[in-house]
């Protein structure tokens, strides 16, 4: 089990999941290969999840942009603008002096 030291704290018999400093600690070639293999496996798992989230976010932003673009074209069509300009020209408002109030 665990040993009790002088201050009454519990100390494990063997270090478990000891933090390794690759610059200071001397590791064997097998330990380095194992560390790289585990890191590559963890990285592969994270990349898959991240790629899925990024794709979903990109699709949502793309749908938002297309929606705004379509709504803008729907609301402001050339036919309505030209019809309003023709109505203003025929009524004489188009050639009147424009001020900040009108």
The first five atom37 places (N, CA, C, CB, O) and aatype in JSON, in Angstrom:
{
  "aatype": [20, 20, 20, 20, 20, 20, 20, 20, 20, 20, 20, 20, 20, 20, 20, 20, 20, 20, 20, 20, 20, 20, 20, 20, 20, 20, 20, 20, 20, 20, 20, 20, 20, 20, 20, 20, 20, 20, 20, 20, 20, 20, 20, 20, 20, 20, 20, 20, 20, 20, 20, 20, 20, 20, 20, 20, 20, 20, 20, 20, 20, 20, 20, 20, 20, 20, 20, 20, 20, 20, 20, 20, 20, 20, 20, 20, 20, 20, 20, 20, 20, 20, 20, 20, 20, 20, 20, 20, 20, 20, 20, 20, 20, 20, 20, 20, 20, 20, 20, 20, 20, 20],
  "atom_mask": [
    [1, 1, 1, 1, 1],
    [1, 1, 1, 1, 1],
    [1, 1, 1, 1, 1],
    [1, 1, 1, 1, 1],
    [1, 1, 1, 1, 1],
    [1, 1, 1, 1, 1],
    [1, 1, 1, 1, 1],
    [1, 1, 1, 1, 1],
    [1, 1, 1, 1, 1],
    [1, 1, 1, 1, 1],
    [1, 1, 1, 1, 1],
    [1, 1, 1, 1, 1],
    [1, 1, 1, 1, 1],
    [1, 1, 1, 1, 1],
    [1, 1, 1, 1, 1],
    [1, 1, 1, 1, 1],
    [1, 1, 1, 1, 1],
    [1, 1, 1, 1, 1],
    [1, 1, 1, 1, 1],
    [1, 1, 1, 1, 1],
    [1, 1, 1, 1, 1],
    [1, 1, 1, 1, 1],
    [1, 1, 1, 1, 1],
    [1, 1, 1, 1, 1],
    [1, 1, 1, 1, 1],
    [1, 1, 1, 1, 1],
    [1, 1, 1, 1, 1],
    [1, 1, 1, 1, 1],
    [1, 1, 1, 1, 1],
    [1, 1, 1, 1, 1],
    [1, 1, 1, 1, 1],
    [1, 1, 1, 1, 1],
    [1, 1, 1, 1, 1],
    [1, 1, 1, 1, 1],
    [1, 1, 1, 1, 1],
    [1, 1, 1, 1, 1],
    [1, 1, 1, 1, 1],
    [1, 1, 1, 1, 1],
    [1, 1, 1, 1, 1],
    [1, 1, 1, 1, 1],
    [1, 1, 1, 1, 1],
    [1, 1, 1, 1, 1],
    [1, 1, 1, 1, 1],
    [1, 1, 1, 1, 1],
    [1, 1, 1, 1, 1],
    [1, 1, 1, 1, 1],
    [1, 1, 1, 1, 1],
    [1, 1, 1, 1, 1],
    [1, 1, 1, 1, 1],
    [1, 1, 1, 1, 1],
    [1, 1, 1, 1, 1],
    [1, 1, 1, 1, 1],
    [1, 1, 1, 1, 1],
    [1, 1, 1, 1, 1],
    [1, 1, 1, 1, 1],
    [1, 1, 1, 1, 1],
    [1, 1, 1, 1, 1],
    [1, 1, 1, 1, 1],
    [1, 1, 1, 1, 1],
    [1, 1, 1, 1, 1],
    [1, 1, 1, 1, 1],
    [1, 1, 1, 1, 1],
    [1, 1, 1, 1, 1],
    [1, 1, 1, 1, 1],
    [1, 1, 1, 1, 1],
    [1, 1, 1, 1, 1],
    [1, 1, 1, 1, 1],
    [1, 1, 1, 1, 1],
    [1, 1, 1, 1, 1],
    [1, 1, 1, 1, 1],
    [1, 1, 1, 1, 1],
    [1, 1, 1, 1, 1],
    [1, 1, 1, 1, 1],
    [1, 1, 1, 1, 1],
    [1, 1, 1, 1, 1],
    [1, 1, 1, 1, 1],
    [1, 1, 1, 1, 1],
    [1, 1, 1, 1, 1],
    [1, 1, 1, 1, 1],
    [1, 1, 1, 1, 1],
    [1, 1, 1, 1, 1],
    [1, 1, 1, 1, 1],
    [1, 1, 1, 1, 1],
    [1, 1, 1, 1, 1],
    [1, 1, 1, 1, 1],
    [1, 1, 1, 1, 1],
    [1, 1, 1, 1, 1],
    [1, 1, 1, 1, 1],
    [1, 1, 1, 1, 1],
    [1, 1, 1, 1, 1],
    [1, 1, 1, 1, 1],
    [1, 1, 1, 1, 1],
    [1, 1, 1, 1, 1],
    [1, 1, 1, 1, 1],
    [1, 1, 1, 1, 1],
    [1, 1, 1, 1, 1],
    [1, 1, 1, 1, 1],
    [1, 1, 1, 1, 1],
    [1, 1, 1, 1, 1],
    [1, 1, 1, 1, 1],
    [1, 1, 1, 1, 1],
    [1, 1, 1, 1, 1]
  ],
  "atom_positions": [
    [[0.83, -1.19, 0.0], [0.0, 0.0, 0.0], [0.86, 1.24, 0.0], [-0.94, 0.01, 1.2], [1.82, 1.32, -0.76]],
    [[0.55, 2.2, 0.83], [1.32, 3.42, 0.89], [2.03, 3.52, 2.22], [0.43, 4.65, 0.66], [1.51, 3.08, 3.25]],
    [[3.2, 4.1, 2.21], [3.97, 4.3, 3.44], [3.67, 5.67, 4.01], [5.48, 4.14, 3.18], [3.34, 6.59, 3.26]],
    [[3.78, 5.81, 5.32], [3.57, 7.09, 5.99], [4.94, 7.65, 6.32], [2.69, 6.95, 7.27], [5.75, 6.96, 6.95]],
    [[5.23, 8.9, 5.91], [6.53, 9.5, 6.22], [6.48, 10.2, 7.57], [6.96, 10.49, 5.11], [5.49, 10.08, 8.29]],
    [[7.52, 10.92, 7.92], [7.65, 11.55, 9.25], [6.53, 12.56, 9.54], [9.0, 12.24, 9.37], [6.07, 12.67, 10.67]],
    [[6.1, 13.29, 8.52], [5.07, 14.31, 8.74], [3.66, 13.72, 8.72], [5.18, 15.42, 7.69], [2.7, 14.46, 8.93]],
    [[3.5, 12.45, 8.49], [2.18, 11.84, 8.47], [1.56, 11.82, 7.08], [1.28, 12.56, 9.41], [0.41, 11.39, 6.92]],
    [[2.3, 12.28, 6.07], [1.76, 12.26, 4.71], [1.92, 10.88, 4.1], [2.46, 13.32, 3.84], [2.87, 10.16, 4.41]],
    [[1.01, 10.54, 3.25], [1.09, 9.26, 2.57], [2.0, 9.39, 1.35], [-0.31, 8.76, 2.15], [1.88, 10.35, 0.59]],
    [[2.88, 8.46, 1.15], [3.74, 8.42, -0.02], [3.48, 7.12, -0.77], [5.23, 8.54, 0.37], [3.46, 6.06, -0.15]],
    [[3.28, 7.17, -2.04], [3.06, 5.94, -2.79], [4.34, 5.13, -2.84], [2.56, 6.24, -4.21], [5.45, 5.67, -2.78]],
    [[4.19, 3.8, -2.96], [5.35, 2.93, -3.04], [6.11, 3.14, -4.34], [4.94, 1.48, -2.91], [7.34, 3.14, -4.36]],
    [[5.38, 3.33, -5.42], [6.0, 3.55, -6.72], [5.35, 4.77, -7.36], [5.87, 2.29, -7.64], [4.14, 4.96, -7.23]],
    [[6.12, 5.58, -8.04], [5.51, 6.76, -8.68], [4.59, 6.33, -9.81], [6.6, 7.72, -9.23], [4.95, 5.5, -10.65]],
    [[3.4, 6.89, -9.84], [2.42, 6.58, -10.87], [2.15, 7.84, -11.68], [1.1, 6.03, -10.25], [1.85, 8.89, -11.13]],
    [[2.27, 7.72, -12.97], [2.04, 8.84, -13.89], [2.94, 10.02, -13.52], [0.56, 9.27, -13.87], [2.5, 11.16, -13.42]],
    [[4.19, 9.71, -13.33], [5.18, 10.73, -12.97], [5.38, 11.68, -14.15], [6.52, 10.08, -12.56], [5.5, 11.24, -15.3]],
    [[5.41, 12.96, -13.87], [5.63, 13.96, -14.91], [7.08, 13.87, -15.36], [5.28, 15.39, -14.39], [8.0, 13.83, -14.54]],
    [[7.28, 13.85, -16.67], [8.61, 13.65, -17.23], [9.04, 14.93, -17.94], [8.63, 12.45, -18.21], [8.3, 15.48, -18.75]],
    [[10.24, 15.38, -17.62], [10.84, 16.51, -18.32], [11.84, 15.95, -19.32], [11.52, 17.52, -17.31], [12.88, 15.41, -18.94]],
    [[11.53, 16.07, -20.59], [12.36, 15.45, -21.62], [13.75, 16.06, -21.71], [11.67, 15.55, -22.96], [14.67, 15.42, -22.22]],
    [[13.92, 17.3, -21.24], [15.23, 17.94, -21.31], [16.13, 17.54, -20.14], [15.07, 19.47, -21.34], [17.35, 17.45, -20.3]],
    [[15.54, 17.3, -18.98], [16.35, 17.01, -17.79], [16.46, 15.51, -17.5], [15.77, 17.71, -16.59], [17.53, 15.02, -17.15]],
    [[15.36, 14.79, -17.64], [15.36, 13.36, -17.32], [16.03, 12.56, -18.44], [13.92, 12.85, -17.08], [15.88, 12.88, -19.62]],
    [[16.75, 11.55, -18.04], [17.39, 10.66, -19.01], [16.45, 9.48, -19.23], [18.81, 10.18, -18.52], [16.17, 8.71, -18.31]],
    [[15.97, 9.34, -20.47], [15.05, 8.27, -20.79], [15.68, 7.34, -21.81], [13.72, 8.83, -21.33], [16.52, 7.74, -22.61]],
    [[15.26, 6.09, -21.74], [15.77, 5.13, -22.71], [15.08, 5.34, -24.05], [15.57, 3.67, -22.21], [14.07, 6.03, -24.14]],
    [[15.63, 4.74, -25.09], [15.06, 4.86, -26.42], [13.66, 4.25, -26.48], [15.97, 4.19, -27.46], [12.78, 4.78, -27.16]],
    [[13.45, 3.15, -25.77], [12.13, 2.51, -25.73], [11.09, 3.42, -25.08], [12.2, 1.18, -24.98], [9.95, 3.5, -25.55]],
    [[11.47, 4.11, -24.0], [10.55, 5.03, -23.34], [10.19, 6.2, -24.24], [11.16, 5.55, -22.03], [9.03, 6.62, -24.28]],
    [[11.16, 6.73, -24.97], [10.88, 7.83, -25.9], [9.95, 7.39, -27.02], [12.19, 8.37, -26.49], [9.03, 8.12, -27.4]],
    [[10.18, 6.19, -27.54], [9.31, 5.67, -28.61], [7.89, 5.48, -28.08], [9.86, 4.33, -29.17], [6.92, 5.81, -28.77]],
    [[7.76, 4.95, -26.86], [6.44, 4.76, -26.26], [5.73, 6.09, -26.07], [6.57, 4.02, -24.91], [4.53, 6.21, -26.36]],
    [[6.44, 7.1, -25.59], [5.85, 8.43, -25.37], [5.37, 9.01, -26.7], [6.88, 9.39, -24.71], [4.26, 9.54, -26.78]],
    [[6.19, 8.9, -27.74], [5.8, 9.43, -29.05], [4.58, 8.69, -29.61], [6.97, 9.32, -30.04], [3.7, 9.31, -30.21]],
    [[4.54, 7.37, -29.41], [3.42, 6.58, -29.91], [2.11, 6.98, -29.21], [3.69, 5.08, -29.71], [1.08, 7.13, -29.86]],
    [[2.17, 7.15, -27.89], [0.97, 7.54, -27.13], [0.54, 8.95, -27.52], [1.24, 7.46, -25.6], [-0.66, 9.2, -27.69]],
    [[1.48, 9.87, -27.66], [1.14, 11.24, -28.06], [0.5, 11.27, -29.45], [2.39, 12.13, -28.04], [-0.46, 12.01, -29.67]],
    [[1.02, 10.46, -30.38], [0.45, 10.41, -31.72], [-0.97, 9.86, -31.7], [1.33, 9.55, -32.64], [-1.84, 10.34, -32.43]],
    [[-1.21, 8.87, -30.86], [-2.55, 8.3, -30.76], [-3.52, 9.33, -30.17], [-2.52, 7.03, -29.89], [-4.64, 9.47, -30.67]],
    [[-3.11, 10.04, -29.13], [-3.97, 11.06, -28.53], [-4.22, 12.2, -29.5], [-3.35, 11.59, -27.24], [-5.33, 12.73, -29.58]],
    [[-3.19, 12.59, -30.24], [-3.32, 13.67, -31.2], [-4.3, 13.28, -32.31], [-1.94, 14.03, -31.8], [-5.1, 14.11, -32.75]],
    [[-4.24, 12.03, -32.77], [-5.15, 11.57, -33.81], [-6.6, 11.61, -33.36], [-4.79, 10.17, -34.23], [-7.48, 11.96, -34.15]],
    [[-6.85, 11.27, -32.12], [-8.21, 11.32, -31.59], [-8.71, 12.75, -31.51], [-8.26, 10.67, -30.2], [-9.85, 13.04, -31.88]],
    [[-7.86, 13.65, -31.04], [-8.26, 15.06, -30.91], [-8.49, 15.71, -32.27], [-7.21, 15.83, -30.13], [-9.4, 16.52, -32.43]],
    [[-7.65, 15.36, -33.26], [-7.77, 15.97, -34.58], [-9.1, 15.59, -35.23], [-6.6, 15.54, -35.48], [-9.72, 16.42, -35.88]],
    [[-9.53, 14.35, -35.06], [-10.8, 13.92, -35.64], [-11.97, 14.71, -35.08], [-11.02, 12.44, -35.37], [-12.85, 15.15, -35.83]],
    [[-11.98, 14.91, -33.77], [-13.05, 15.68, -33.14], [-12.99, 17.14, -33.57], [-12.96, 15.57, -31.61], [-14.01, 17.77, -33.85]],
    [[-11.77, 17.68, -33.63], [-11.61, 19.08, -34.0], [-12.01, 19.31, -35.45], [-10.17, 19.52, -33.77], [-12.63, 20.33, -35.76]],
    [[-11.68, 18.38, -36.32], [-12.04, 18.5, -37.74], [-13.56, 18.5, -37.9], [-11.41, 17.36, -38.56], [-14.09, 19.26, -38.72]],
    [[-14.26, 17.66, -37.13], [-15.72, 17.61, -37.2], [-16.32, 18.93, -36.72], [-16.25, 16.44, -36.35], [-17.24, 19.46, -37.35]],
    [[-15.8, 19.46, -35.62], [-16.32, 20.73, -35.11], [-16.06, 21.87, -36.09], [-15.69, 21.05, -33.75], [-16.92, 22.72, -36.3]],
    [[-14.86, 21.89, -36.68], [-14.53, 22.94, -37.64], [-15.41, 22.85, -38.88], [-13.06, 22.85, -38.04], [-15.85, 23.88, -39.4]],
    [[-15.69, 21.65, -39.36], [-16.55, 21.49, -40.53], [-17.97, 21.96, -40.22], [-16.57, 20.01, -40.98], [-18.58, 22.64, -41.04]],
    [[-18.48, 21.62, -39.06], [-19.82, 22.05, -38.67], [-19.89, 23.57, -38.55], [-20.23, 21.39, -37.35], [-20.85, 24.19, -39.0]],
    [[-18.88, 24.16, -37.94], [-18.85, 25.62, -37.8], [-18.78, 26.29, -39.18], [-17.64, 26.06, -36.94], [-19.46, 27.29, -39.41]],
    [[-17.97, 25.75, -40.08], [-17.88, 26.31, -41.43], [-19.19, 26.22, -42.18], [-16.8, 25.59, -42.21], [-19.58, 27.15, -42.87]],
    [[-19.87, 25.09, -42.04], [-21.17, 24.95, -42.71], [-22.21, 25.92, -42.14], [-21.69, 23.52, -42.57], [-23.01, 26.48, -42.89]],
    [[-22.19, 26.12, -40.83], [-23.14, 27.06, -40.23], [-22.87, 28.5, -40.69], [-23.06, 26.99, -38.7], [-23.81, 29.23, -41.01]],
    [[-21.59, 28.89, -40.72], [-21.27, 30.24, -41.2], [-21.62, 30.39, -42.67], [-19.79, 30.55, -40.98], [-22.12, 31.44, -43.08]],
    [[-21.35, 29.37, -43.47], [-21.7, 29.41, -44.89], [-23.2, 29.55, -45.1], [-21.2, 28.15, -45.59], [-23.64, 30.33, -45.94]],
    [[-23.99, 28.8, -44.32], [-25.45, 28.9, -44.42], [-25.92, 30.29, -44.0], [-26.12, 27.83, -43.54], [-26.85, 30.84, -44.61]],
    [[-25.31, 30.86, -42.98], [-25.67, 32.2, -42.55], [-25.38, 33.23, -43.64], [-24.92, 32.57, -41.27], [-26.21, 34.1, -43.91]],
    [[-24.22, 33.14, -44.26], [-23.84, 34.09, -45.31], [-24.78, 33.95, -46.5], [-22.38, 33.87, -45.75], [-25.26, 34.95, -47.04]],
    [[-25.05, 32.73, -46.91], [-25.96, 32.52, -48.06], [-27.36, 33.01, -47.73], [-26.0, 31.03, -48.47], [-28.04, 33.57, -48.58]],
    [[-27.8, 32.8, -46.49], [-29.11, 33.29, -46.08], [-29.21, 34.81, -46.12], [-29.43, 32.79, -44.68], [-30.19, 35.36, -46.61]],
    [[-28.19, 35.48, -45.6], [-28.2, 36.95, -45.63], [-28.13, 37.46, -47.06], [-27.02, 37.52, -44.81], [-28.82, 38.41, -47.41]],
    [[-27.3, 36.83, -47.87], [-27.16, 37.22, -49.28], [-28.48, 37.04, -50.01], [-26.05, 36.4, -49.97], [-28.91, 37.93, -50.76]],
    [[-29.14, 35.91, -49.82], [-30.42, 35.67, -50.47], [-31.5, 36.61, -49.99], [-30.86, 34.24, -50.25], [-32.3, 37.11, -50.79]],
    [[-31.54, 36.86, -48.68], [-32.54, 37.79, -48.14], [-32.34, 39.2, -48.71], [-32.46, 37.82, -46.6], [-33.3, 39.89, -49.02]],
    [[-31.08, 39.6, -48.83], [-30.8, 40.93, -49.37], [-31.28, 41.04, -50.81], [-29.29, 41.24, -49.29], [-31.92, 42.03, -51.18]],
    [[-31.0, 40.05, -51.62], [-31.47, 40.08, -53.0], [-32.98, 40.02, -53.08], [-30.87, 38.94, -53.79], [-33.57, 40.64, -53.97]],
    [[-33.6, 39.3, -52.19], [-35.05, 39.21, -52.2], [-35.69, 40.55, -51.84], [-35.51, 38.13, -51.22], [-36.65, 40.97, -52.48]],
    [[-35.15, 41.2, -50.82], [-35.76, 42.45, -50.35], [-35.44, 43.64, -51.25], [-35.3, 42.74, -48.94], [-36.28, 44.52, -51.42]],
    [[-34.26, 43.67, -51.8], [-33.85, 44.82, -52.6], [-33.62, 44.32, -54.03], [-32.56, 45.52, -52.01], [-32.49, 44.07, -54.44]],
    [[-34.68, 44.18, -54.75], [-34.53, 43.74, -56.13], [-34.48, 44.95, -57.04], [-35.7, 42.79, -56.54], [-34.97, 46.03, -56.69]],
    [[-33.89, 44.79, -58.2], [-33.74, 45.91, -59.13], [-35.09, 46.42, -59.61], [-32.88, 45.49, -60.33], [-35.24, 47.62, -59.85]],
    [[-36.07, 45.54, -59.76], [-37.38, 45.98, -60.25], [-38.02, 46.99, -59.3], [-38.31, 44.77, -60.42], [-38.61, 47.97, -59.75]],
    [[-37.9, 46.76, -58.0], [-38.5, 47.68, -57.03], [-37.77, 49.03, -57.04], [-38.47, 47.08, -55.63], [-38.41, 50.08, -56.97]],
    [[-36.45, 48.99, -57.13], [-35.68, 50.23, -57.11], [-35.99, 51.06, -58.36], [-34.17, 49.94, -57.02], [-36.21, 52.27, -58.27]],
    [[-35.99, 50.4, -59.52], [-36.29, 51.13, -60.76], [-37.72, 51.65, -60.77], [-36.06, 50.23, -61.97], [-37.97, 52.75, -61.27]],
    [[-38.66, 50.89, -60.22], [-40.04, 51.34, -60.16], [-40.16, 52.57, -59.26], [-40.96, 50.22, -59.65], [-40.9, 53.5, -59.58]],
    [[-39.45, 52.58, -58.13], [-39.5, 53.74, -57.23], [-38.86, 54.96, -57.89], [-38.79, 53.43, -55.91], [-39.36, 56.08, -57.76]],
    [[-37.75, 54.75, -58.61], [-37.1, 55.88, -59.28], [-38.0, 56.44, -60.39], [-35.74, 55.45, -59.86], [-38.06, 57.65, -60.57]],
    [[-38.67, 55.57, -61.13], [-39.58, 56.03, -62.17], [-40.74, 56.83, -61.57], [-40.12, 54.84, -62.96], [-41.16, 57.84, -62.13]],
    [[-41.23, 56.37, -60.43], [-42.34, 57.08, -59.77], [-41.87, 58.45, -59.29], [-42.9, 56.25, -58.58], [-42.62, 59.42, -59.4]],
    [[-40.66, 58.54, -58.77], [-40.13, 59.84, -58.33], [-39.92, 60.78, -59.51], [-38.82, 59.65, -57.56], [-40.22, 61.97, -59.4]],
    [[-39.42, 60.28, -60.61], [-39.19, 61.11, -61.8], [-40.51, 61.62, -62.34], [-38.42, 60.33, -62.89], [-40.61, 62.79, -62.71]],
    [[-41.5, 60.77, -62.39], [-42.8, 61.18, -62.92], [-43.49, 62.19, -62.0], [-43.7, 59.97, -63.12], [-44.19, 63.07, -62.49]],
    [[-43.29, 62.08, -60.71], [-43.95, 63.02, -59.8], [-43.17, 64.32, -59.67], [-44.13, 62.38, -58.43], [-43.7, 65.29, -59.13]],
    [[-41.94, 64.36, -60.14], [-41.16, 65.59, -60.09], [-40.3, 65.72, -58.85], [-42.07, 66.76, -60.17], [-39.55, 66.68, -58.72]],
    [[-40.38, 64.77, -57.92], [-39.59, 64.83, -56.7], [-38.1, 64.6, -56.97], [-40.1, 63.8, -55.7], [-37.25, 65.07, -56.21]],
    [[-37.8, 63.9, -58.03], [-36.42, 63.53, -58.31], [-35.56, 64.74, -58.62], [-36.36, 62.55, -59.48], [-34.38, 64.77, -58.27]],
    [[-36.13, 65.75, -59.27], [-35.36, 66.91, -59.7], [-35.41, 68.05, -58.7], [-35.86, 67.4, -61.05], [-34.75, 69.06, -58.91]],
    [[-36.19, 67.93, -57.6], [-36.25, 68.98, -56.6], [-34.96, 69.0, -55.79], [-37.47, 68.79, -55.67], [-34.22, 68.01, -55.75]],
    [[-34.71, 70.13, -55.16], [-33.53, 70.26, -54.33], [-33.67, 69.32, -53.13], [-33.35, 71.74, -53.87], [-34.69, 69.28, -52.44]],
    [[-32.59, 68.58, -52.9], [-32.58, 67.66, -51.77], [-31.95, 68.36, -50.58], [-31.81, 66.33, -52.11], [-30.9, 69.01, -50.69]],
    [[-32.59, 68.22, -49.44], [-32.05, 68.75, -48.19], [-31.96, 67.6, -47.2], [-32.93, 69.92, -47.62], [-32.37, 66.48, -47.5]],
    [[-31.44, 67.89, -46.04], [-31.33, 66.85, -45.02], [-32.68, 66.39, -44.52], [-30.52, 67.35, -43.87], [-32.78, 65.3, -43.96]],
    [[-33.72, 67.19, -44.7], [-35.02, 66.84, -44.18], [-35.77, 65.89, -45.1], [-35.82, 68.09, -43.97], [-36.66, 65.17, -44.64]],
    [[-35.44, 65.87, -46.4], [-36.21, 64.98, -47.29], [-35.31, 64.01, -47.87], [-36.92, 65.73, -48.37], [-35.74, 63.16, -48.65]]
  ]
}
